[in-house]
Amino acid sequence: MILPGTGKRRARYILTGLYLLLAVYVWIDFTRINRDGLANVGLMLVTLPVTLIGLGLGALVGSDKFVLLPDDFGYLGNHALYYVPAAAGTAALIWLLGRAIDRRPG
């Protein structure tokens, strides 16, 4: 008989894996849609913690552009240089959340 709480704690891996699958799907979708002003909304939503930091930094320096998005590497290059580290940072936050869930007593 398996009792509740006796199994392995895997939330950190499951949550992070699901997030990374979503992040890859959103990137692939982004590369296939029209390059209009709304194309990067999905990227920004998937990396919301980093997006909020970027918006805060932009407000602090008084910039009307998103400060974490570079300008000199082409459309996809600019977005990739933002998205890959932002998704990695968000995945790290989700991993920490999963680790906290795994360490709960019970």
Biopython code that builds the backbone (N, CA, C, O; Angstrom):
import numpy as np
from Bio.PDB.StructureBuilder import StructureBuilder

atoms = [
    (1, "MET", "N", (0.838, -1.177, 0.000)),
    (1, "MET", "CA", (0.000, 0.000, 0.000)),
    (1, "MET", "C", (0.886, 1.245, 0.000)),
    (1, "MET", "O", (1.826, 1.352, 0.788)),
    (2, "ILE", "N", (0.578, 2.168, -0.881)),
    (2, "ILE", "CA", (1.341, 3.409, -0.967)),
    (2, "ILE", "C", (0.605, 4.483, -0.185)),
    (2, "ILE", "O", (-0.561, 4.776, -0.449)),
    (3, "LEU", "N", (1.295, 5.056, 0.766)),
    (3, "LEU", "CA", (0.696, 6.113, 1.586)),
    (3, "LEU", "C", (0.979, 7.477, 0.986)),
    (3, "LEU", "O", (2.014, 7.659, 0.345)),
    (4, "PRO", "N", (0.084, 8.445, 1.177)),
    (4, "PRO", "CA", (0.347, 9.798, 0.668)),
    (4, "PRO", "C", (1.626, 10.370, 1.275)),
    (4, "PRO", "O", (1.875, 10.233, 2.473)),
    (5, "GLY", "N", (2.413, 10.996, 0.451)),
    (5, "GLY", "CA", (3.644, 11.630, 0.926)),
    (5, "GLY", "C", (4.850, 10.724, 0.932)),
    (5, "GLY", "O", (5.947, 11.171, 1.269)),
    (6, "THR", "N", (4.682, 9.439, 0.563)),
    (6, "THR", "CA", (5.838, 8.540, 0.586)),
    (6, "THR", "C", (6.523, 8.438, -0.768)),
    (6, "THR", "O", (7.602, 7.853, -0.860)),
    (7, "GLY", "N", (5.933, 8.985, -1.812)),
    (7, "GLY", "CA", (6.525, 8.948, -3.150)),
    (7, "GLY", "C", (7.627, 9.975, -3.294)),
    (7, "GLY", "O", (7.846, 10.805, -2.412)),
    (8, "LYS", "N", (8.306, 9.908, -4.401)),
    (8, "LYS", "CA", (9.357, 10.889, -4.665)),
    (8, "LYS", "C", (8.733, 12.243, -4.960)),
    (8, "LYS", "O", (7.660, 12.336, -5.556)),
    (9, "ARG", "N", (9.405, 13.254, -4.546)),
    (9, "ARG", "CA", (8.950, 14.621, -4.788)),
    (9, "ARG", "C", (9.521, 15.075, -6.123)),
    (9, "ARG", "O", (10.739, 15.161, -6.279)),
    (10, "ARG", "N", (8.662, 15.363, -7.078)),
    (10, "ARG", "CA", (9.129, 15.690, -8.419)),
    (10, "ARG", "C", (8.553, 16.985, -8.974)),
    (10, "ARG", "O", (8.674, 17.234, -10.174)),
    (11, "ALA", "N", (7.944, 17.801, -8.159)),
    (11, "ALA", "CA", (7.304, 19.016, -8.665)),
    (11, "ALA", "C", (8.312, 19.917, -9.374)),
    (11, "ALA", "O", (7.978, 20.538, -10.383)),
    (12, "ARG", "N", (9.527, 19.996, -8.865)),
    (12, "ARG", "CA", (10.514, 20.888, -9.485)),
    (12, "ARG", "C", (10.807, 20.470, -10.923)),
    (12, "ARG", "O", (11.026, 21.325, -11.781)),
    (13, "TYR", "N", (10.814, 19.176, -11.194)),
    (13, "TYR", "CA", (11.096, 18.696, -12.544)),
    (13, "TYR", "C", (9.868, 18.783, -13.452)),
    (13, "TYR", "O", (9.966, 19.174, -14.615)),
    (14, "ILE", "N", (8.726, 18.417, -12.907)),
    (14, "ILE", "CA", (7.501, 18.429, -13.710)),
    (14, "ILE", "C", (7.116, 19.857, -14.087)),
    (14, "ILE", "O", (6.831, 20.128, -15.253)),
    (15, "LEU", "N", (7.102, 20.770, -13.125)),
    (15, "LEU", "CA", (6.723, 22.159, -13.411)),
    (15, "LEU", "C", (7.698, 22.811, -14.388)),
    (15, "LEU", "O", (7.284, 23.491, -15.327)),
    (16, "THR", "N", (8.984, 22.601, -14.165)),
    (16, "THR", "CA", (9.994, 23.190, -15.045)),
    (16, "THR", "C", (9.904, 22.598, -16.451)),
    (16, "THR", "O", (10.013, 23.326, -17.437)),
    (17, "GLY", "N", (9.709, 21.295, -16.548)),
    (17, "GLY", "CA", (9.572, 20.653, -17.854)),
    (17, "GLY", "C", (8.356, 21.154, -18.616)),
    (17, "GLY", "O", (8.435, 21.415, -19.816)),
    (18, "LEU", "N", (7.231, 21.288, -17.920)),
    (18, "LEU", "CA", (6.029, 21.802, -18.573)),
    (18, "LEU", "C", (6.230, 23.247, -19.037)),
    (18, "LEU", "O", (5.802, 23.623, -20.128)),
    (19, "TYR", "N", (6.883, 24.045, -18.198)),
    (19, "TYR", "CA", (7.160, 25.431, -18.600)),
    (19, "TYR", "C", (8.055, 25.469, -19.837)),
    (19, "TYR", "O", (7.791, 26.231, -20.768)),
    (20, "LEU", "N", (9.098, 24.663, -19.855)),
    (20, "LEU", "CA", (10.014, 24.674, -20.997)),
    (20, "LEU", "C", (9.318, 24.210, -22.275)),
    (20, "LEU", "O", (9.602, 24.730, -23.354)),
    (21, "LEU", "N", (8.417, 23.245, -22.168)),
    (21, "LEU", "CA", (7.626, 22.839, -23.338)),
    (21, "LEU", "C", (6.780, 23.999, -23.844)),
    (21, "LEU", "O", (6.698, 24.234, -25.049)),
    (22, "LEU", "N", (6.156, 24.720, -22.930)),
    (22, "LEU", "CA", (5.365, 25.891, -23.310)),
    (22, "LEU", "C", (6.254, 26.951, -23.951)),
    (22, "LEU", "O", (5.880, 27.547, -24.961)),
    (23, "ALA", "N", (7.420, 27.187, -23.372)),
    (23, "ALA", "CA", (8.335, 28.204, -23.898)),
    (23, "ALA", "C", (8.793, 27.861, -25.320)),
    (23, "ALA", "O", (8.873, 28.743, -26.175)),
    (24, "VAL", "N", (9.089, 26.596, -25.573)),
    (24, "VAL", "CA", (9.490, 26.180, -26.921)),
    (24, "VAL", "C", (8.327, 26.344, -27.886)),
    (24, "VAL", "O", (8.515, 26.833, -29.000)),
    (25, "TYR", "N", (7.132, 25.944, -27.477)),
    (25, "TYR", "CA", (5.953, 26.101, -28.333)),
    (25, "TYR", "C", (5.712, 27.569, -28.683)),
    (25, "TYR", "O", (5.436, 27.893, -29.838)),
    (26, "VAL", "N", (5.815, 28.452, -27.700)),
    (26, "VAL", "CA", (5.585, 29.877, -27.943)),
    (26, "VAL", "C", (6.644, 30.435, -28.884)),
    (26, "VAL", "O", (6.325, 31.258, -29.742)),
    (27, "TRP", "N", (7.899, 30.006, -28.743)),
    (27, "TRP", "CA", (8.947, 30.482, -29.648)),
    (27, "TRP", "C", (8.675, 30.032, -31.081)),
    (27, "TRP", "O", (8.783, 30.826, -32.015)),
    (28, "ILE", "N", (8.326, 28.768, -31.252)),
    (28, "ILE", "CA", (8.032, 28.260, -32.599)),
    (28, "ILE", "C", (6.845, 29.019, -33.192)),
    (28, "ILE", "O", (6.872, 29.397, -34.363)),
    (29, "ASP", "N", (5.814, 29.239, -32.396)),
    (29, "ASP", "CA", (4.658, 30.004, -32.859)),
    (29, "ASP", "C", (5.072, 31.426, -33.240)),
    (29, "ASP", "O", (4.630, 31.953, -34.260)),
    (30, "PHE", "N", (5.906, 32.032, -32.433)),
    (30, "PHE", "CA", (6.379, 33.393, -32.697)),
    (30, "PHE", "C", (7.109, 33.490, -34.036)),
    (30, "PHE", "O", (6.935, 34.456, -34.780)),
    (31, "THR", "N", (7.920, 32.490, -34.331)),
    (31, "THR", "CA", (8.693, 32.538, -35.578)),
    (31, "THR", "C", (7.821, 32.357, -36.811)),
    (31, "THR", "O", (8.256, 32.668, -37.920)),
    (32, "ARG", "N", (6.596, 31.859, -36.641)),
    (32, "ARG", "CA", (5.724, 31.582, -37.786)),
    (32, "ARG", "C", (4.639, 32.625, -38.014)),
    (32, "ARG", "O", (3.974, 32.590, -39.049)),
    (33, "ILE", "N", (4.438, 33.549, -37.082)),
    (33, "ILE", "CA", (3.355, 34.519, -37.247)),
    (33, "ILE", "C", (3.882, 35.812, -37.853)),
    (33, "ILE", "O", (5.091, 36.029, -37.946)),
    (34, "ASN", "N", (2.950, 36.665, -38.261)),
    (34, "ASN", "CA", (3.328, 37.948, -38.855)),
    (34, "ASN", "C", (4.127, 38.787, -37.876)),
    (34, "ASN", "O", (3.902, 38.740, -36.667)),
    (35, "ARG", "N", (5.043, 39.539, -38.402)),
    (35, "ARG", "CA", (5.918, 40.384, -37.583)),
    (35, "ARG", "C", (5.278, 41.745, -37.383)),
    (35, "ARG", "O", (5.756, 42.750, -37.908)),
    (36, "ASP", "N", (4.208, 41.770, -36.631)),
    (36, "ASP", "CA", (3.557, 43.042, -36.324)),
    (36, "ASP", "C", (3.819, 43.395, -34.865)),
    (36, "ASP", "O", (4.582, 42.711, -34.182)),
    (37, "GLY", "N", (3.204, 44.433, -34.405)),
    (37, "GLY", "CA", (3.440, 44.892, -33.044)),
    (37, "GLY", "C", (2.953, 43.945, -31.971)),
    (37, "GLY", "O", (3.408, 44.028, -30.830)),
    (38, "LEU", "N", (2.040, 43.045, -32.304)),
    (38, "LEU", "CA", (1.511, 42.119, -31.311)),
    (38, "LEU", "C", (2.197, 40.758, -31.324)),
    (38, "LEU", "O", (1.877, 39.896, -30.506)),
    (39, "ALA", "N", (3.117, 40.563, -32.223)),
    (39, "ALA", "CA", (3.750, 39.256, -32.372)),
    (39, "ALA", "C", (4.497, 38.834, -31.113)),
    (39, "ALA", "O", (4.527, 37.646, -30.791)),
    (40, "ASN", "N", (5.092, 39.765, -30.403)),
    (40, "ASN", "CA", (5.902, 39.392, -29.259)),
    (40, "ASN", "C", (5.144, 39.382, -27.936)),
    (40, "ASN", "O", (5.760, 39.219, -26.883)),
    (41, "VAL", "N", (3.826, 39.554, -27.964)),
    (41, "VAL", "CA", (3.042, 39.516, -26.734)),
    (41, "VAL", "C", (3.165, 38.146, -26.062)),
    (41, "VAL", "O", (3.312, 38.067, -24.842)),
    (42, "GLY", "N", (3.105, 37.077, -26.844)),
    (42, "GLY", "CA", (3.253, 35.735, -26.281)),
    (42, "GLY", "C", (4.591, 35.539, -25.610)),
    (42, "GLY", "O", (4.667, 34.942, -24.536)),
    (43, "LEU", "N", (5.658, 36.037, -26.234)),
    (43, "LEU", "CA", (6.989, 35.930, -25.628)),
    (43, "LEU", "C", (7.038, 36.645, -24.292)),
    (43, "LEU", "O", (7.609, 36.148, -23.322)),
    (44, "MET", "N", (6.429, 37.816, -24.262)),
    (44, "MET", "CA", (6.466, 38.611, -23.038)),
    (44, "MET", "C", (5.607, 37.988, -21.935)),
    (44, "MET", "O", (5.952, 38.084, -20.758)),
    (45, "LEU", "N", (4.508, 37.361, -22.300)),
    (45, "LEU", "CA", (3.663, 36.710, -21.291)),
    (45, "LEU", "C", (4.334, 35.471, -20.704)),
    (45, "LEU", "O", (4.238, 35.219, -19.503)),
    (46, "VAL", "N", (5.007, 34.704, -21.546)),
    (46, "VAL", "CA", (5.660, 33.489, -21.066)),
    (46, "VAL", "C", (6.833, 33.818, -20.142)),
    (46, "VAL", "O", (7.171, 33.030, -19.259)),
    (47, "THR", "N", (7.443, 34.963, -20.343)),
    (47, "THR", "CA", (8.572, 35.381, -19.500)),
    (47, "THR", "C", (8.158, 36.565, -18.622)),
    (47, "THR", "O", (8.922, 37.514, -18.448)),
    (48, "LEU", "N", (6.958, 36.502, -18.077)),
    (48, "LEU", "CA", (6.386, 37.637, -17.356)),
    (48, "LEU", "C", (7.273, 38.195, -16.233)),
    (48, "LEU", "O", (7.384, 39.417, -16.131)),
    (49, "PRO", "N", (7.908, 37.380, -15.390)),
    (49, "PRO", "CA", (8.762, 37.974, -14.355)),
    (49, "PRO", "C", (9.879, 38.847, -14.946)),
    (49, "PRO", "O", (10.153, 39.933, -14.435)),
    (50, "VAL", "N", (10.512, 38.381, -16.002)),
    (50, "VAL", "CA", (11.590, 39.153, -16.632)),
    (50, "VAL", "C", (11.006, 40.364, -17.363)),
    (50, "VAL", "O", (11.613, 41.436, -17.371)),
    (51, "THR", "N", (9.848, 40.199, -17.968)),
    (51, "THR", "CA", (9.181, 41.319, -18.633)),
    (51, "THR", "C", (8.909, 42.442, -17.641)),
    (51, "THR", "O", (9.137, 43.612, -17.946)),
    (52, "LEU", "N", (8.425, 42.090, -16.462)),
    (52, "LEU", "CA", (8.141, 43.113, -15.445)),
    (52, "LEU", "C", (9.415, 43.818, -14.990)),
    (52, "LEU", "O", (9.405, 45.024, -14.748)),
    (53, "ILE", "N", (10.499, 43.080, -14.875)),
    (53, "ILE", "CA", (11.783, 43.695, -14.523)),
    (53, "ILE", "C", (12.211, 44.661, -15.626)),
    (53, "ILE", "O", (12.654, 45.773, -15.338)),
    (54, "GLY", "N", (12.082, 44.246, -16.884)),
    (54, "GLY", "CA", (12.442, 45.111, -18.013)),
    (54, "GLY", "C", (11.599, 46.379, -18.058)),
    (54, "GLY", "O", (12.112, 47.466, -18.323)),
    (55, "LEU", "N", (10.308, 46.233, -17.800)),
    (55, "LEU", "CA", (9.437, 47.416, -17.784)),
    (55, "LEU", "C", (9.810, 48.356, -16.640)),
    (55, "LEU", "O", (9.797, 49.577, -16.795)),
    (56, "GLY", "N", (10.139, 47.772, -15.497)),
    (56, "GLY", "CA", (10.570, 48.594, -14.363)),
    (56, "GLY", "C", (11.873, 49.327, -14.645)),
    (56, "GLY", "O", (12.014, 50.505, -14.315)),
    (57, "LEU", "N", (12.823, 48.630, -15.255)),
    (57, "LEU", "CA", (14.087, 49.286, -15.615)),
    (57, "LEU", "C", (13.862, 50.399, -16.624)),
    (57, "LEU", "O", (14.466, 51.467, -16.521)),
    (58, "GLY", "N", (12.992, 50.154, -17.601)),
    (58, "GLY", "CA", (12.678, 51.189, -18.584)),
    (58, "GLY", "C", (12.065, 52.419, -17.942)),
    (58, "GLY", "O", (12.374, 53.549, -18.322)),
    (59, "ALA", "N", (11.194, 52.196, -16.967)),
    (59, "ALA", "CA", (10.584, 53.326, -16.260)),
    (59, "ALA", "C", (11.633, 54.091, -15.453)),
    (59, "ALA", "O", (11.586, 55.318, -15.369)),
    (60, "LEU", "N", (12.578, 53.358, -14.860)),
    (60, "LEU", "CA", (13.623, 54.019, -14.059)),
    (60, "LEU", "C", (14.532, 54.897, -14.907)),
    (60, "LEU", "O", (14.920, 55.985, -14.481)),
    (61, "VAL", "N", (14.873, 54.429, -16.106)),
    (61, "VAL", "CA", (15.789, 55.199, -16.947)),
    (61, "VAL", "C", (15.042, 56.141, -17.889)),
    (61, "VAL", "O", (15.664, 56.904, -18.628)),
    (62, "GLY", "N", (13.717, 56.091, -17.862)),
    (62, "GLY", "CA", (12.928, 56.989, -18.691)),
    (62, "GLY", "C", (12.919, 56.624, -20.170)),
    (62, "GLY", "O", (12.804, 57.503, -21.024)),
    (63, "SER", "N", (13.037, 55.342, -20.477)),
    (63, "SER", "CA", (13.053, 54.897, -21.864)),
    (63, "SER", "C", (11.640, 54.558, -22.326)),
    (63, "SER", "O", (10.840, 54.020, -21.560)),
    (64, "ASP", "N", (11.341, 54.875, -23.582)),
    (64, "ASP", "CA", (10.039, 54.512, -24.138)),
    (64, "ASP", "C", (10.109, 53.188, -24.890)),
    (64, "ASP", "O", (9.104, 52.748, -25.449)),
    (65, "LYS", "N", (11.280, 52.540, -24.917)),
    (65, "LYS", "CA", (11.475, 51.230, -25.535)),
    (65, "LYS", "C", (11.680, 50.190, -24.440)),
    (65, "LYS", "O", (12.024, 50.523, -23.306)),
    (66, "PHE", "N", (11.466, 48.934, -24.796)),
    (66, "PHE", "CA", (11.732, 47.841, -23.857)),
    (66, "PHE", "C", (13.244, 47.649, -23.771)),
    (66, "PHE", "O", (13.873, 47.241, -24.747)),
    (67, "VAL", "N", (13.825, 47.937, -22.624)),
    (67, "VAL", "CA", (15.287, 48.019, -22.503)),
    (67, "VAL", "C", (15.999, 46.670, -22.605)),
    (67, "VAL", "O", (17.203, 46.644, -22.863)),
    (68, "LEU", "N", (15.313, 45.573, -22.416)),
    (68, "LEU", "CA", (15.968, 44.270, -22.477)),
    (68, "LEU", "C", (15.993, 43.663, -23.873)),
    (68, "LEU", "O", (16.562, 42.589, -24.068)),
    (69, "LEU", "N", (15.388, 44.330, -24.839)),
    (69, "LEU", "CA", (15.349, 43.832, -26.211)),
    (69, "LEU", "C", (16.388, 44.589, -27.040)),
    (69, "LEU", "O", (16.242, 45.791, -27.262)),
    (70, "PRO", "N", (17.445, 43.890, -27.503)),
    (70, "PRO", "CA", (18.488, 44.578, -28.277)),
    (70, "PRO", "C", (17.984, 45.031, -29.647)),
    (70, "PRO", "O", (16.875, 44.684, -30.054)),
    (71, "ASP", "N", (18.812, 45.811, -30.357)),
    (71, "ASP", "CA", (18.413, 46.384, -31.641)),
    (71, "ASP", "C", (19.242, 45.928, -32.837)),
    (71, "ASP", "O", (18.779, 46.069, -33.969)),
    (72, "ASP", "N", (20.408, 45.405, -32.648)),
    (72, "ASP", "CA", (21.377, 45.267, -33.739)),
    (72, "ASP", "C", (21.513, 43.879, -34.354)),
    (72, "ASP", "O", (22.470, 43.649, -35.093)),
    (73, "PHE", "N", (20.611, 42.950, -34.089)),
    (73, "PHE", "CA", (20.816, 41.575, -34.518)),
    (73, "PHE", "C", (19.701, 41.030, -35.402)),
    (73, "PHE", "O", (19.582, 39.814, -35.554)),
    (74, "GLY", "N", (18.903, 41.876, -35.974)),
    (74, "GLY", "CA", (17.781, 41.430, -36.792)),
    (74, "GLY", "C", (16.585, 41.090, -35.931)),
    (74, "GLY", "O", (16.697, 40.945, -34.714)),
    (75, "TYR", "N", (15.440, 40.966, -36.575)),
    (75, "TYR", "CA", (14.194, 40.760, -35.833)),
    (75, "TYR", "C", (14.245, 39.492, -34.971)),
    (75, "TYR", "O", (14.038, 39.566, -33.760)),
    (76, "LEU", "N", (14.512, 38.349, -35.571)),
    (76, "LEU", "CA", (14.540, 37.108, -34.794)),
    (76, "LEU", "C", (15.730, 37.062, -33.839)),
    (76, "LEU", "O", (15.614, 36.558, -32.722)),
    (77, "GLY", "N", (16.861, 37.582, -34.273)),
    (77, "GLY", "CA", (18.039, 37.608, -33.407)),
    (77, "GLY", "C", (17.821, 38.444, -32.160)),
    (77, "GLY", "O", (18.178, 38.030, -31.057)),
    (78, "ASN", "N", (17.233, 39.623, -32.335)),
    (78, "ASN", "CA", (16.936, 40.483, -31.183)),
    (78, "ASN", "C", (16.026, 39.769, -30.193)),
    (78, "ASN", "O", (16.274, 39.769, -28.988)),
    (79, "HIS", "N", (14.976, 39.165, -30.717)),
    (79, "HIS", "CA", (14.025, 38.501, -29.837)),
    (79, "HIS", "C", (14.633, 37.255, -29.195)),
    (79, "HIS", "O", (14.342, 36.959, -28.036)),
    (80, "ALA", "N", (15.464, 36.529, -29.921)),
    (80, "ALA", "CA", (16.125, 35.354, -29.347)),
    (80, "ALA", "C", (17.078, 35.757, -28.227)),
    (80, "ALA", "O", (17.165, 35.077, -27.205)),
    (81, "LEU", "N", (17.798, 36.873, -28.422)),
    (81, "LEU", "CA", (18.727, 37.343, -27.384)),
    (81, "LEU", "C", (18.001, 37.795, -26.128)),
    (81, "LEU", "O", (18.584, 37.789, -25.044)),
    (82, "TYR", "N", (16.764, 38.179, -26.251)),
    (82, "TYR", "CA", (15.945, 38.464, -25.071)),
    (82, "TYR", "C", (15.349, 37.166, -24.520)),
    (82, "TYR", "O", (15.446, 36.884, -23.326)),
    (83, "TYR", "N", (14.728, 36.378, -25.411)),
    (83, "TYR", "CA", (13.865, 35.291, -24.987)),
    (83, "TYR", "C", (14.607, 34.123, -24.332)),
    (83, "TYR", "O", (14.147, 33.594, -23.320)),
    (84, "VAL", "N", (15.728, 33.725, -24.886)),
    (84, "VAL", "CA", (16.425, 32.558, -24.341)),
    (84, "VAL", "C", (16.863, 32.799, -22.894)),
    (84, "VAL", "O", (16.559, 31.967, -22.039)),
    (85, "PRO", "N", (17.562, 33.895, -22.575)),
    (85, "PRO", "CA", (17.910, 34.107, -21.163)),
    (85, "PRO", "C", (16.681, 34.368, -20.284)),
    (85, "PRO", "O", (16.648, 33.954, -19.125)),
    (86, "ALA", "N", (15.676, 35.052, -20.835)),
    (86, "ALA", "CA", (14.474, 35.331, -20.052)),
    (86, "ALA", "C", (13.725, 34.044, -19.732)),
    (86, "ALA", "O", (13.241, 33.868, -18.614)),
    (87, "ALA", "N", (13.626, 33.144, -20.706)),
    (87, "ALA", "CA", (12.963, 31.861, -20.459)),
    (87, "ALA", "C", (13.780, 31.014, -19.489)),
    (87, "ALA", "O", (13.211, 30.320, -18.646)),
    (88, "ALA", "N", (15.091, 31.062, -19.598)),
    (88, "ALA", "CA", (15.944, 30.315, -18.664)),
    (88, "ALA", "C", (15.783, 30.848, -17.239)),
    (88, "ALA", "O", (15.698, 30.069, -16.289)),
    (89, "GLY", "N", (15.740, 32.161, -17.094)),
    (89, "GLY", "CA", (15.535, 32.753, -15.771)),
    (89, "GLY", "C", (14.173, 32.424, -15.196)),
    (89, "GLY", "O", (14.052, 32.137, -14.005)),
    (90, "THR", "N", (13.152, 32.462, -16.030)),
    (90, "THR", "CA", (11.814, 32.112, -15.581)),
    (90, "THR", "C", (11.745, 30.633, -15.213)),
    (90, "THR", "O", (11.101, 30.270, -14.229)),
    (91, "ALA", "N", (12.401, 29.780, -15.991)),
    (91, "ALA", "CA", (12.454, 28.348, -15.667)),
    (91, "ALA", "C", (13.153, 28.130, -14.320)),
    (91, "ALA", "O", (12.742, 27.270, -13.541)),
    (92, "ALA", "N", (14.194, 28.897, -14.051)),
    (92, "ALA", "CA", (14.884, 28.785, -12.765)),
    (92, "ALA", "C", (13.959, 29.177, -11.615)),
    (92, "ALA", "O", (13.963, 28.528, -10.569)),
    (93, "LEU", "N", (13.177, 30.221, -11.798)),
    (93, "LEU", "CA", (12.210, 30.611, -10.766)),
    (93, "LEU", "C", (11.169, 29.518, -10.550)),
    (93, "LEU", "O", (10.796, 29.231, -9.413)),
    (94, "ILE", "N", (10.702, 28.915, -11.625)),
    (94, "ILE", "CA", (9.717, 27.839, -11.515)),
    (94, "ILE", "C", (10.348, 26.613, -10.847)),
    (94, "ILE", "O", (9.682, 25.922, -10.077)),
    (95, "TRP", "N", (11.610, 26.342, -11.131)),
    (95, "TRP", "CA", (12.300, 25.231, -10.485)),
    (95, "TRP", "C", (12.389, 25.476, -8.974)),
    (95, "TRP", "O", (12.176, 24.559, -8.180)),
    (96, "LEU", "N", (12.704, 26.716, -8.582)),
    (96, "LEU", "CA", (12.760, 27.038, -7.147)),
    (96, "LEU", "C", (11.390, 26.884, -6.495)),
    (96, "LEU", "O", (11.292, 26.405, -5.365)),
    (97, "LEU", "N", (10.343, 27.282, -7.191)),
    (97, "LEU", "CA", (8.995, 27.094, -6.679)),
    (97, "LEU", "C", (8.696, 25.599, -6.501)),
    (97, "LEU", "O", (8.163, 25.184, -5.472)),
    (98, "GLY", "N", (9.043, 24.803, -7.508)),
    (98, "GLY", "CA", (8.844, 23.364, -7.411)),
    (98, "GLY", "C", (9.647, 22.744, -6.292)),
    (98, "GLY", "O", (9.175, 21.820, -5.630)),
    (99, "ARG", "N", (10.843, 23.231, -6.069)),
    (99, "ARG", "CA", (11.672, 22.725, -4.970)),
    (99, "ARG", "C", (11.037, 23.043, -3.623)),
    (99, "ARG", "O", (11.065, 22.225, -2.704)),
    (100, "ALA", "N", (10.462, 24.246, -3.515)),
    (100, "ALA", "CA", (9.770, 24.596, -2.273)),
    (100, "ALA", "C", (8.552, 23.700, -2.062)),
    (100, "ALA", "O", (8.256, 23.310, -0.933)),
    (101, "ILE", "N", (7.852, 23.378, -3.135)),
    (101, "ILE", "CA", (6.714, 22.468, -3.033)),
    (101, "ILE", "C", (7.186, 21.079, -2.625)),
    (101, "ILE", "O", (6.555, 20.425, -1.795)),
    (102, "ASP", "N", (8.296, 20.628, -3.208)),
    (102, "ASP", "CA", (8.827, 19.304, -2.873)),
    (102, "ASP", "C", (9.266, 19.202, -1.423)),
    (102, "ASP", "O", (9.201, 18.121, -0.836)),
    (103, "ARG", "N", (9.706, 20.288, -0.840)),
    (103, "ARG", "CA", (10.230, 20.262, 0.536)),
    (103, "ARG", "C", (9.142, 20.429, 1.591)),
    (103, "ARG", "O", (9.419, 20.367, 2.789)),
    (104, "ARG", "N", (7.918, 20.639, 1.148)),
    (104, "ARG", "CA", (6.825, 20.770, 2.130)),
    (104, "ARG", "C", (6.706, 19.490, 2.938)),
    (104, "ARG", "O", (6.837, 18.390, 2.401)),
    (105, "PRO", "N", (6.460, 19.637, 4.210)),
    (105, "PRO", "CA", (6.212, 18.423, 5.000)),
    (105, "PRO", "C", (4.850, 17.838, 4.617)),
    (105, "PRO", "O", (3.920, 18.563, 4.263)),
    (106, "GLY", "N", (4.763, 16.560, 4.696)),
    (106, "GLY", "CA", (3.456, 15.982, 4.418)),
    (106, "GLY", "C", (3.592, 14.782, 3.674)),
    (106, "GLY", "O", (2.592, 14.145, 3.342)),
]
sb = StructureBuilder()
sb.init_structure("model")
sb.init_model(0)
sb.init_chain("A")
sb.init_seg("    ")
for serial, (resi, resn, name, xyz) in enumerate(atoms, 1):
    if name == "N":
        sb.init_residue(resn, " ", resi, " ")
    sb.init_atom(name, np.array(xyz, "f"), 0.0, 1.0, " ", f" {name:<3s}", serial, name[0])
structure = sb.get_structure()
